[in-house]
Amino acid sequence: MHGIRYLIKNIGLLTISSFGTKLLSFFLVPLYTNILSTSEYGLYDLLNTTIAVLVPLLTVNIADAVMRFPLDKGSNPNAILSVGFQFFLIGFIPLTIIVFLNYLINFLPILHDYSIYFILLYMVTALNGIMNSYARGIEKIAALSISGIISTIFIIILNILLLVFFPFGINGYFIANIVGIAAQTAYLFIAAEAWKGFKYSLRSTSDLRHEMKTYSLPLMTNTLAWWVNNSSARYIITWLRGLSENGIFSVSYKIPSILSIFQTIFMQAWTISATKDFDPEDRKGFFTKVYNYYNFAMTIICSFLIMTARLMASFLYAKGFYTAWRCVPFLLISILFGAISGYLGGIFAAVKDSRSIATTTLIGAITNIILDFGLVFIFGSIGAAIANMVSYWVVWAMRMRIVRRHVRIVFHVFRDYVSYALLMVQCCLLLSFPRDDWGLYIIEFGLFIAIFVLYFREVSQLFTEIINLFVAKRI
């Protein structure tokens, strides 16, 4: 089962867990913003952001190789997973020593009081990344979906218990997230029979370890560069504006996270499909179709979320968090560009061109840092959102030029740029109106319809594809 059918099947399975469960988590935002202060939320976000960069750095981003290598014919998945565990231990031991020394000497005060939580959160995050990647690599998509549901149930129940009924504050927030991630990892460990990876020694996997490391190293640069695009602003905001401003910026991602759900679901399914159905000539038009469908879907959802950003913020953002809505429109567009950049990155991964992935993302990261210092100083957190949007556009524009070396895709560049320009008009209108007004929403809705009309061809084609898929299954 290949092509569009295979992709839609995997997207459907991943949607069961990712969309439903993350949407439930999304509705817990009012709970967080009512109970936690902006400084507490900013502190958790800063430590979590630090872990997000330490995991690929200390594990050499081995999770990407753990996902990609089992897709090759004749591969040994158990040995591949064993290499993943080896790199986890290589990074975990020195980190534990450093955090312990910091607890004794206190050279990083912001970490001192949360040392145990930091170590545990790193451990479950790193192992979860490896197990998630392995499940995708051996195509256990159903198990991955179930694990996502399990994780979310734990996180939701524990957050309610530890923040409402037993007011543990920021400590409860740490515990809920650590246990939720650990529960998902444990389920995947059992479902994927991961213990079989323990029977391989360092010596028996030396050649495979070298091959996987060679593949992962450029992707480590890519992951670190994406981290810079996504997260470096938090450190700059904290430095220039303080933890409270970082807390506001962090919570502004909660509305864009709806768009991220669609991106995550698609990318988990797409990397597998891109590898299995790779055709440099794209004779069946598979890569062109999927790009246009994906671009349409992300653009129209982005437009809708920009239109409703203020309304959702009034429901989600309590107390001093409400001003976070001003960052939302630009963060939504940055996720859009990140999503279609990720699509092109899936093609690079299929042909193992990790160098192009890393180079484009690195240039985007450098752009982001340069813009962050200037724009955050002048505009605060909204400047960081604008910098993020521009850097993601840079990555997408570069990958558009490079991808033609590997596959022949037909892009509708003029049409796409018109739709992106309309998104920017939506952003400017939302910020220029001092308060909610019927006139604002009428214009915003008109722009939403205009974008929908631009992609009418994709709408009709995608609808036909889905109808044909269901008809074929009945026959």
N, C-alpha and C positions, 0 to 999 in steps of 0.2 A: 504494500500500500504506500504509494509515493505521491509527490506533487501536492496539489491543493487539498485533496482529501486527507492525506496524512497530516498536513499542517493544521487543518481545521480540527481534526480529531484531537491532536495534542493540545491545541488552544482550548478546546472544550473541556478537556480533563483538568487543565491547569486553572481554568476559570472557576471551576467548582470550589477550589480552595482559595485561590488568590483573590478573586473579586469579592466573593461573599464574605470571607473572613476578614480581609483587610478593610472592607467597608464597615464591618462591625467595630473594628479598632478605630476607624475614623470617627465614629460617633462617640468615642470615649474622650475626644479632645476637650469638650466642655468640662469633663471631670478633672482632667489634668490642669487646665487653666484656672479652674476654681480653687483647687486645693494646693497646687504648687505655686510658689512665687516665680516671678520672671528670672530671678537669680538662680533658684534651684533648678528650673528647667534648663537654663543656660549652662549650668554646671554639668548636669547629666549629658546634655548634648555635646559639650566639649570633650568629655571623657569618651563618649561613644564614638565621636568623630575621630579621636586619636586612635582608638582601637581599629577603626576602619582603615587607617593607613598602616598601622603596625602589622595587621594580618598579612596583606600581600608582601610587605617588606620582609618580615621575618620568615615567611613560608615560601618566598620566591614566587609567589602567586601560583603555587602548584595546583590549586583547585581548577584552573583553566585546563591544565594538561590532564587532570583526572577526568574531566568531562570529555575532552576531545579524543584522547588516545583509544578508549574502548570502542569508538565508532569505526576504527580501522578494522578491516577483515583480518582474522588471524591473531588478534590481540589477546592478551591475557589480563582480563579485568581485575582479577584478584591481586596480581603482582602490581598493577597500576595503582590500585588503592593502597597497597602496602607502601609504595613510594610516597604517596600522599601523607600517610601517617608518619613516616620517617621525617619528612620536612616539617610537619607540625611539631614534633618533639625537638627538632634542631632549633626552632625559634622559641618554643615555650620555656625551655630551661633557662636561657640567659635573661629573658624578660622577667621571670619569677625572681631571679637573683637581684636584678636592678630594682624592682619594686620593693623587695624586702630591705635592701640597703636604704632606699628612700624612706621607708617606714622608720628606720633607726636614726638616720641623719637628717631627714626632712629637707632635702634640697629642692624638692618640688612640693610646696605646701598644698597646692590645689588637689594633689593626688593623695596626700598623706592619710586623711580621714576615711578614704574610700578605697584603700589598697586591696582589701580582700574582694570587694565587688569588682574592681578593675581587673584583677587576675581571673576571676571566675567568668566575667563577661568576655574577656579575650578568649579564654579556653573554649567556651561554648560557641562563640562566633566563628572561630577558626575551624573547629571540628564540623560545625554546621555547614560551612561553606564547602568543605571537602565532601561531606556526605550528600549534600544537594547536588553537587557537580557529578558525583559518581552515579547517583540515581538517574540523572539525565543521560549520562554517558552509556549506561546499560539499558536505557529506555524504559525505566520503571516509572513512567509518568503518573500512573494511577497512585502508586505508593507516595510519590512526591505530593500529590494533591491531598491525600489523606493526612500526611504529616503536617501540611499547612493548616488544616482544620484543627488538628490536635494542638498545635502551637498556639493558635489564636484563642482557643477555648481556655487554655491555661492562663494566658496573658490577661484575658478579659476578667476571668473569675478572680484571679489573684490581685489584679489592680483594684477591683471593687472591694475585696476583702481588706487589703492592706492600706488602701487610701481612705476608705469610707468607714467601715466597721471597726477596723483596728488602725487608727491613724498613725501609720509609721512614716508618713511623709515621703521624702526623697529615698529613704532606705527601702520602703515598700515598693517604690517604683523600680528600683534596681532589682530587687528580689523577683518581682513578677516577670520582668523581661528575661532575666537569667534562666528562671525555671521554664518559661515558655519556649525559649530557644533550645534548652537542654531536652525537653520532651520531644520536640521535633527530631532532634539528632538521634535520640535513643530509638525512636520508631524506625527511622531510616536505617539505622545500624542493624536492626532485627530484620526488616523487610528485605534489605539488600544482602543479607548474610555476610556482613562486613568482617566478621571474625575470621573468615577464610584468608583475609589479607595478612594475618599475623604469622602465617607459616613461612613467609619469605624473609630471608636474612639480608643484611646489607650487601654481602658479597654476591648473592644470587641475583640481586636487582641492580648491580652497579651500572651495567650498560643501559638498561632502561631508565635508570635514574638520571644518567647523563643526557639521554635523549629528551626526556621530559623537562629537565632543567633548561636545556638549550631552547626548547619551545617556549617555556614559561618566562624566561628572563626578559625578552622584549615586551611580553605582556605585563610583566611586573611594572615596567616603565609606563605602559598604557594605563594600568589600574591606578598607579600613583598619580598620573597626570589627570585621570578622571576625578580622583579624590581631590586634587587641587581645584579642579573646576567646580566640584560640588561643595567642598568643605573649607578651603583655605580662607574664605571670607569670614568664617566664624572666628578664627584666630585674630584676623585683622580688626574685625568689629569689636572683639573683646579687648584688644589692645588699645584701640582708638576711642571706643565708646563704652566699654564695660560689659559685665556679664548680663545685666538686665537687657541691654540692647540686643545682645546675642540671643537671649531667650526669646525676644520678640521675633527676630529674624528666623530662628529655628522653628517656631510655631507657624510662621507664614508658609512653611513647606507642607502643612497639613492639607490644605486644599489642593495644591499641585500634586499631592500624593495620589489623588484619584486618577490623574492622568498617568502617573508612574505605575499604577496597578496594571493598566492596559499595556504599557511598555514592557513591564516585567513578564507578564503572561506571554506576550508575543515573542520576546527575545529568548525565553526558555525553550519555546517550541521551534523557533526559527533556526537557531544554531544547528540543531539536529537535521532539519530539512535541508538547509543550505549545503551541508556536507553530503547527505545521501543523494540529493538530486542535482548536484553541481553539473552545469553544462556551460562551457565558456562561450558557446555561440547562442545560448538561450533560444534554441530552435522552437521550443514549445511556448516561449514567451512567459515561462513560469516566474523568473526573477523580475521581469518588467511588471507583470500583473500584481505580484505580491507587494512590490514597492509602491505602486500607485494606490492599491487598496489600503495599505498601512498608512501611507502619507495622508490619504483622505480621512481615514478614521481618526488619526491623532489630531489632525487640523480641525475637524468639525467638533470634536470633544473639547479641544483647547478653546475654541471660540465660545462654546456654550458655558464653559467654566469661567471664562473672563466675564461674560455677560452676567453671571450670577454670583461673582466673587464677593461683592458687598453683602448680599443677602445671606450667603453662607457664613461670612465672617461674623455677622451680627448674632448668629446662632451658636457658632463654635468658639469664638474668641471672647473669653470673659475678662473682666477687670482691665488691667493695663495692657492686655494682649491685642485689643481690637485694632490698633493702628497697623498691625502686621498685614492687613488686607492690601495695603499700598504696594507691598512687594509681590503680591500674588500674580498679577497679570504678566510681569516680566519673567517670573520663575516658570509659569506655564509655557511660555514660548521657548524658554531654554530647554525644558523637558521635551518639547516637540522636536527641536533640532537634535537633542541628544538621542531621541528615539530613532529618527531616520538615519542618524550617524551610526547608531548601533546596528541597524539593518545592514548597512554597507560593511560594517565591521564583521558581521557574520559571514559575508562572502570572503573577506580576507582570511578569516579563521578556517574556512572550508579549504582554501588552497595553502594554508599554513604560512601566510604572508604576515607574520606577527610584527615585522619591522614597520610596515606601512601603518598598521594599527597604532603602534607606539609613537611613531613620528608625528602623525597628525594630531593625536591627543596631546602630546607634549607641547606642540606649538600653541594649541588652544589653551593649555594650562598657563603657559608663559604670558599669553595675552590677558588671561584672567587676573593674574597676580598684578601685572602692570596697571590694569584698569582699576582693580580693587583699591589700591593705595590712594589713587586720586579721587575716585568716586565715593568711597566710603568716608573719606575725610570731608568731602563737600556735602554729600547727601545722606550719609549714614547708611542704614541697612538697605534702603531702596537703591542706593548706588551699587551695592553688592549684587543685587538682583539684576540690574542692568548689565553689569560686567559679566555675570554668569551667562546671560542671554547672548551677548556678543561673542563670547569665547566658544559657546556651543555652535553658533553659526559658522565660525571660522573652521571648526573641525568638519562640519558637514560639507562646506564648500570645497575644502581640500579633498575629502574622500570622494566627492562627486567626480573630480577630475581623475583621481588615481584608479578608481574601480574599473574603468573601461579597459585597463590592461588585462583584467582577469575575465570579465564577462561583458557581453554586449547587452546593455540595458538602455531602453528608450526612455529618456526623461522629458517631462513637459515643463521645462524650466520657467518659461514666461508665465504660464498659468499658475505655477506654484508660487512664484514671487509675488504675483498679484494677490493671492490668498494670504500670504504672510504680511503683505502691506496692510491688508484689511484688518488683520489681527492687531497690528500696531495702532491702527486708527481706533480700534476698540479699547486698547490700553489707555491711549491719550484721553479719550472721551471719559472713561471711568475716573481718571485722576483729575480731570478738569472740572467735573461737576462737584460742587462743594457738598452736596447731600443727595440722597436718593430722590429721583424725580421720574415721573412717567415718561417725560420726553426723552430722558436718557435711555430708558429701557426700550422704547420704541425704536430709537436709532440703533441701539445695540442688536436688537432682534432683526432689524433690516439687514445689518451687516452679516449676521449669522446666516440668514437666508441667501444672501449674495454668495457667500463662501460655499454653501450647499449646492447652489446652482452651478458654480464653477466645476464642481466634481460630480455633476449629474451622470456623466458617462460611467464613472467608477461605481456609483450607486446602483445603476441598472445592471451592470455587469456582475457585481458582487451578489446582488439579489438573485440573478439567474444561476450563478455558481452554486449558491446555497440550495436553491430549489432543485437543481439537477442532482446535487449530492443526496438529498433526501429521497428523490425519485429512484435513483440508482440503488439505494439501500433497500427500498421496498421491493424492487424487482429482484 
